[in-house]
């Protein structure tokens, strides 16, 4: 039984959530390629310039290594994307060992944990706990650990690019000017978004609306949508500023950014903010799943894409609760984000609800939620 305080009112509600013991066992599906038609626009194991031609891997690496910044996109829960990122880190490091790796996954407040991990002071378990992984990132740590180990093995500095979700939520509710400068974690005013970026974000926003509006009713000038855009831009600006500061280190290292593809595509997000910060030599590289419509591979979506064939996801013996959360000052865990189709969504949990108990255990710290699930 999970007890939570609803954001819709002051009452308490009890929701029975199926929480099965995960133990240490996973039933893995036979590792095989997804049953999709391979498209000819980005064949597996090949680099392609969007709306252009194939390019040799050696040429891509040589070009990227000459830039100040290389952004490697991902779909967070796509394991093949992370394998590609690891391959890219190894290839770039061979050419530019003077490297810093920035991660969207970590807010700035956990930077010391990253430093200690790279220095060899933490075990995996200690590092993930110190970095507050289960609260800050709602994706399996095992997807990212090979990247973290690569940085540690080669003593490559890891950089926390992000800001606290709480700040993004406040900007979304109040707008950039509605949050005091002292509370913005040093993030400066983002560059004005272009119209194409607004058109890119609008359908994403419509999918997340919860105020009873019809999707077709929301336009570019909707006040709630504009605040949503400001929160997304704050996210992009924060990462861009962290990357810019890393470039100021001695020797001006190559800065590689690991982040969601949406922050990179078409140059709308982080690249746009980097340009405003006078950092223009940026390589935008993305993995491209087989089966994607070739019409999506348009000029400008990235500098180059690498064709990958995603594997069938593992079948787990347990269900994920499917939330991203933070500990609330008044007690319990406040829900920040809910996965579509998850137990949490089915059970009626909403953003900003506060979990007070999970499986009969009072929620006093991050580990209480994780252990119960």
TIZATOR-959891 format. One line per 8 residues: number of its first residue (from 0); their letters; for each residue x, y, z of C-alpha. Coordinates in Angstrom, 1 decimal. Example, Ala and Ser with C-alpha at 12.3 -4.5 7.8 and 13.67 -1.06 7.14 Angstrom:
% residues 2
0) as) 12.3,-4.5,7.8; 13.7,-1.1,7.1
% end
This chain:
% residues 373
0) xxxxxxxx) 0.0,0.0,0.0; 1.4,3.4,-1.0; 0.2,6.5,0.9; 0.6,9.8,-0.8; -0.6,13.4,-0.4; -2.3,14.5,-3.6; -1.3,17.7,-5.3; -5.0,18.2,-6.1
8) xxxxxxxx) -6.0,18.8,-2.5; -5.0,18.5,1.2; -6.6,15.1,1.7; -4.8,11.8,1.9; -5.4,9.0,-0.5; -4.3,5.3,-0.4; -3.4,3.6,-3.6; -2.5,-0.1,-3.8
16) xxxxxxxx) 0.5,-0.5,-6.0; 1.7,-3.8,-7.1; 5.3,-4.0,-5.9; 7.0,-7.3,-6.5; 10.4,-8.1,-5.1; 13.0,-7.8,-7.8; 15.6,-9.8,-5.9; 18.6,-10.1,-8.1
24) xxxxxxxx) 16.9,-11.9,-11.0; 15.9,-10.6,-14.3; 14.3,-12.7,-17.0; 16.1,-11.5,-20.1; 14.5,-11.9,-23.5; 16.6,-13.6,-26.1; 19.0,-11.0,-27.3; 18.0,-10.4,-30.9
32) xxxxxxxx) 17.5,-7.6,-33.3; 14.2,-5.9,-33.2; 11.9,-7.0,-36.0; 12.1,-3.9,-38.1; 12.9,-3.2,-41.7; 16.3,-1.7,-42.0; 16.1,1.6,-43.8; 18.6,2.6,-46.4
40) xxxxxxxx) 19.1,6.1,-45.2; 21.3,5.2,-42.2; 22.4,1.6,-42.5; 23.7,-0.2,-39.4; 27.3,0.6,-38.5; 27.5,3.5,-41.0; 27.9,7.2,-40.6; 25.6,9.4,-42.8
48) xxxxxxxx) 25.4,13.2,-43.2; 21.7,14.0,-43.1; 20.2,14.5,-46.6; 23.7,13.7,-47.8; 26.0,10.7,-48.2; 27.9,8.1,-46.1; 31.1,9.2,-44.5; 33.9,7.1,-43.2
56) xxxxxxxx) 34.2,6.8,-39.4; 37.8,8.0,-39.5; 36.6,11.2,-41.2; 33.9,11.8,-38.6; 36.2,11.3,-35.7; 38.9,13.6,-37.2; 36.4,16.3,-37.8; 34.8,16.1,-34.4
64) xxxxxxxx) 38.1,16.0,-32.6; 39.0,19.4,-34.1; 35.9,21.0,-32.5; 35.8,22.5,-29.0; 32.6,20.7,-28.2; 31.1,17.3,-29.3; 27.5,16.6,-28.3; 26.5,12.9,-28.3
72) xxxxxxxx) 22.7,12.5,-28.2; 20.7,9.6,-26.9; 17.3,8.2,-26.1; 17.7,7.7,-22.4; 16.4,4.1,-22.2; 18.0,2.9,-25.4; 20.9,0.7,-24.4; 22.3,0.6,-27.9
80) xxxxxxxx) 22.6,4.4,-27.9; 24.8,4.2,-24.8; 27.0,1.6,-26.4; 27.5,3.9,-29.3; 28.4,6.8,-26.9; 31.0,4.6,-25.3; 32.5,3.8,-28.7; 32.6,7.5,-29.5
88) xxxxxxxx) 34.3,8.4,-26.2; 37.0,5.8,-26.8; 37.6,7.0,-30.4; 37.7,10.7,-29.5; 39.9,10.1,-26.4; 42.4,8.3,-28.6; 42.8,11.5,-30.6; 42.1,14.1,-27.9
96) xxxxxxxx) 43.1,12.7,-24.5; 42.7,16.2,-23.1; 39.0,15.6,-22.6; 36.2,16.5,-20.2; 32.9,14.6,-20.2; 29.7,16.4,-19.2; 26.5,14.5,-18.2; 23.0,15.9,-18.4
104) xxxxxxxx) 22.0,13.2,-15.8; 23.7,15.0,-12.9; 22.7,18.4,-11.3; 25.6,20.6,-10.2; 25.0,19.9,-6.5; 26.5,16.4,-6.9; 29.8,17.5,-8.6; 31.9,16.5,-5.7
112) xxxxxxxx) 30.6,12.9,-6.0; 31.7,12.9,-9.6; 35.1,14.2,-8.7; 35.6,11.5,-6.0; 34.4,8.7,-8.4; 36.9,9.7,-11.1; 39.6,9.9,-8.4; 38.8,6.2,-7.4
120) xxxxxxxx) 37.5,7.0,-4.0; 34.0,5.4,-4.4; 32.7,2.0,-5.2; 29.8,1.9,-7.7; 27.2,1.7,-4.9; 28.9,4.5,-3.0; 29.0,6.7,-6.1; 25.4,6.2,-7.1
128) xxxxxxxx) 24.3,6.9,-3.5; 26.5,10.0,-3.2; 25.3,11.3,-6.6; 21.6,10.7,-5.5; 21.1,8.7,-8.7; 17.7,7.2,-7.9; 16.3,10.7,-7.3; 18.0,12.7,-10.0
136) xxxxxxxx) 17.6,10.3,-13.0; 14.8,7.9,-13.7; 16.8,5.4,-15.9; 18.7,2.3,-15.0; 22.2,3.1,-13.8; 23.5,0.0,-15.6; 22.9,1.8,-18.9; 25.4,4.6,-17.9
144) xxxxxxxx) 27.9,2.8,-15.8; 30.2,1.8,-18.7; 30.5,5.5,-19.5; 31.3,6.3,-15.9; 33.9,3.5,-15.7; 35.5,4.8,-18.9; 35.9,8.2,-17.4; 37.3,6.7,-14.1
152) xxxxxxxx) 39.7,4.3,-15.8; 41.2,7.1,-17.9; 40.9,9.8,-15.1; 38.8,12.0,-17.4; 37.0,14.7,-15.5; 33.2,14.2,-15.3; 31.1,17.3,-15.2; 27.6,17.7,-13.8
160) xxxxxxxx) 25.8,19.8,-16.5; 22.3,20.0,-15.1; 20.4,22.0,-12.5; 18.0,20.8,-9.9; 14.6,19.7,-11.2; 13.0,22.0,-8.6; 14.4,25.1,-10.3; 13.1,23.9,-13.7
168) xxxxxxxx) 9.7,23.4,-12.2; 9.7,26.9,-10.6; 10.6,28.5,-14.0; 7.9,26.5,-15.6; 5.4,27.8,-13.1; 6.6,31.4,-12.7; 8.7,32.2,-15.8; 12.3,33.2,-15.8
176) xxxxxxxx) 11.7,36.6,-14.3; 9.5,35.2,-11.7; 12.4,33.4,-10.0; 14.9,35.5,-8.1; 18.4,35.7,-9.6; 19.9,34.3,-6.4; 17.8,31.1,-6.9; 18.8,30.5,-10.5
184) xxxxxxxx) 22.0,28.6,-9.7; 24.0,31.1,-11.7; 22.1,30.5,-15.0; 21.9,33.6,-17.1; 19.0,34.6,-19.4; 18.8,32.2,-22.3; 19.0,33.3,-25.9; 15.7,34.0,-27.5
192) xxxxxxxx) 14.3,30.8,-29.1; 13.6,30.8,-32.8; 10.2,30.0,-34.2; 11.2,26.6,-35.4; 12.1,25.6,-31.8; 8.7,26.7,-30.6; 7.1,24.6,-33.3; 9.3,21.7,-32.2
200) xxxxxxxx) 8.3,22.0,-28.5; 4.6,22.7,-29.0; 3.5,19.1,-29.7; 5.7,17.9,-26.8; 4.0,20.4,-24.5; 0.5,19.4,-25.7; 1.2,15.8,-24.8; 2.0,16.8,-21.2
208) xxxxxxxx) -0.9,19.2,-20.7; -3.1,18.4,-17.6; -5.4,21.4,-17.4; -8.2,20.1,-19.4; -7.4,22.1,-22.6; -7.9,20.5,-25.9; -4.5,19.9,-27.6; -5.5,22.0,-30.6
216) xxxxxxxx) -6.3,25.0,-28.3; -2.7,25.6,-27.2; -0.7,27.9,-29.5; 2.8,29.5,-29.5; 1.6,32.5,-27.5; -0.2,30.5,-24.7; 1.3,31.8,-21.4; 1.6,28.3,-19.9
224) xxxxxxxx) 3.4,27.1,-23.1; 5.8,30.1,-23.0; 6.7,29.3,-19.4; 7.3,25.7,-20.4; 9.6,26.9,-23.2; 11.5,29.0,-20.6; 12.0,26.0,-18.4; 13.4,24.0,-21.4
232) xxxxxxxx) 15.6,26.9,-22.3; 16.9,27.2,-18.8; 17.9,23.5,-19.0; 19.7,24.1,-22.3; 21.3,27.3,-21.0; 22.5,25.6,-17.8; 24.2,22.8,-19.7; 25.7,25.3,-22.3
240) xxxxxxxx) 27.2,27.5,-19.5; 28.7,24.4,-17.8; 30.3,23.4,-21.1; 31.6,26.9,-21.7; 33.2,27.0,-18.3; 34.9,23.7,-18.9; 36.5,25.1,-22.1; 38.2,27.7,-19.9
248) xxxxxxxx) 40.2,25.1,-18.1; 44.0,24.9,-18.7; 44.8,23.7,-22.2; 41.2,24.2,-23.4; 40.1,20.5,-23.4; 37.7,18.8,-25.7; 34.3,18.9,-24.0; 32.0,16.0,-24.8
256) xxxxxxxx) 28.4,16.3,-23.7; 26.2,13.2,-23.0; 22.6,14.3,-23.2; 19.1,13.6,-24.7; 18.9,14.0,-28.4; 16.1,16.6,-28.0; 18.7,19.0,-26.6; 20.8,18.7,-29.7
264) xxxxxxxx) 18.5,18.1,-32.8; 18.5,20.9,-35.3; 20.8,23.0,-33.1; 17.7,24.4,-31.3; 18.7,23.6,-27.7; 22.2,23.5,-26.3; 24.0,24.4,-29.6; 21.8,27.5,-29.8
272) xxxxxxxx) 22.8,28.6,-26.3; 26.4,27.8,-26.9; 26.4,30.0,-29.9; 25.0,32.8,-27.8; 27.9,32.2,-25.4; 30.4,32.6,-28.3; 31.1,28.8,-28.7; 30.4,28.0,-32.3
280) xxxxxxxx) 32.7,25.1,-33.1; 30.3,22.3,-32.0; 29.8,18.9,-33.4; 26.2,17.5,-33.2; 26.2,13.7,-33.5; 23.3,11.3,-33.0; 22.6,7.6,-33.1; 19.9,6.7,-35.7
288) xxxxxxxx) 17.7,3.7,-35.1; 16.9,1.3,-37.9; 13.3,1.4,-39.0; 13.0,5.2,-38.6; 11.4,6.9,-41.5; 14.0,8.4,-43.9; 11.9,11.5,-44.1; 13.0,12.4,-40.5
296) xxxxxxxx) 16.6,12.4,-41.5; 16.5,16.0,-42.8; 19.4,18.4,-43.3; 20.4,20.2,-40.1; 19.0,17.7,-37.6; 22.7,16.8,-36.8; 26.1,17.0,-38.4; 26.1,13.2,-38.8
304) xxxxxxxx) 24.2,10.2,-37.6; 25.3,6.6,-36.9; 23.0,3.7,-37.8; 22.2,1.4,-35.0; 19.9,-1.6,-34.6; 18.3,-1.5,-31.1; 18.0,-4.8,-29.3; 14.8,-6.1,-27.8
312) xxxxxxxx) 14.5,-4.7,-24.2; 14.9,-7.1,-21.3; 11.7,-8.5,-19.8; 11.8,-7.9,-16.1; 10.1,-9.9,-13.3; 9.1,-6.8,-11.6; 7.3,-3.6,-12.4; 9.0,-0.2,-12.1
320) xxxxxxxx) 7.1,2.4,-10.2; 7.9,4.8,-12.9; 8.5,8.2,-11.2; 11.3,10.7,-10.8; 11.2,12.4,-7.4; 12.9,14.5,-4.8; 12.7,14.5,-1.0; 10.2,17.1,0.2
328) xxxxxxxx) 11.1,19.5,3.0; 7.8,18.8,4.8; 8.5,15.0,4.6; 8.0,12.3,2.0; 9.0,12.2,-1.6; 7.6,14.7,-4.1; 6.8,13.3,-7.5; 8.6,15.3,-10.3
336) xxxxxxxx) 7.8,13.2,-13.3; 5.7,10.2,-14.1; 6.5,7.7,-16.9; 3.7,7.1,-19.4; 2.1,3.7,-18.9; 3.8,3.1,-15.6; 2.3,1.7,-12.3; 2.4,5.3,-11.0
344) xxxxxxxx) 0.3,6.7,-13.8; -2.2,3.8,-13.7; -2.6,4.3,-10.0; -3.5,7.9,-10.3; -0.3,9.6,-9.1; 0.3,13.0,-10.5; 3.2,15.5,-10.7; 3.7,17.2,-7.3
352) xxxxxxxx) 2.0,14.5,-5.3; 4.0,13.5,-2.1; 4.6,9.9,-1.3; 4.4,9.4,2.5; 4.5,5.6,2.6; 5.5,2.9,0.1; 4.6,-0.8,0.9; 3.8,0.1,4.5
360) xxxxxxxx) 7.2,1.8,5.0; 7.4,5.5,5.9; 9.4,7.5,3.2; 12.1,9.3,5.1; 14.9,9.2,2.6; 15.6,8.4,-1.1; 16.5,4.8,-0.4; 13.1,4.0,1.2
368) xxxxx) 11.3,4.4,-2.2; 14.0,2.5,-4.1; 14.2,-0.4,-1.6; 10.4,-0.8,-1.6; 10.3,-1.1,-5.3
% end
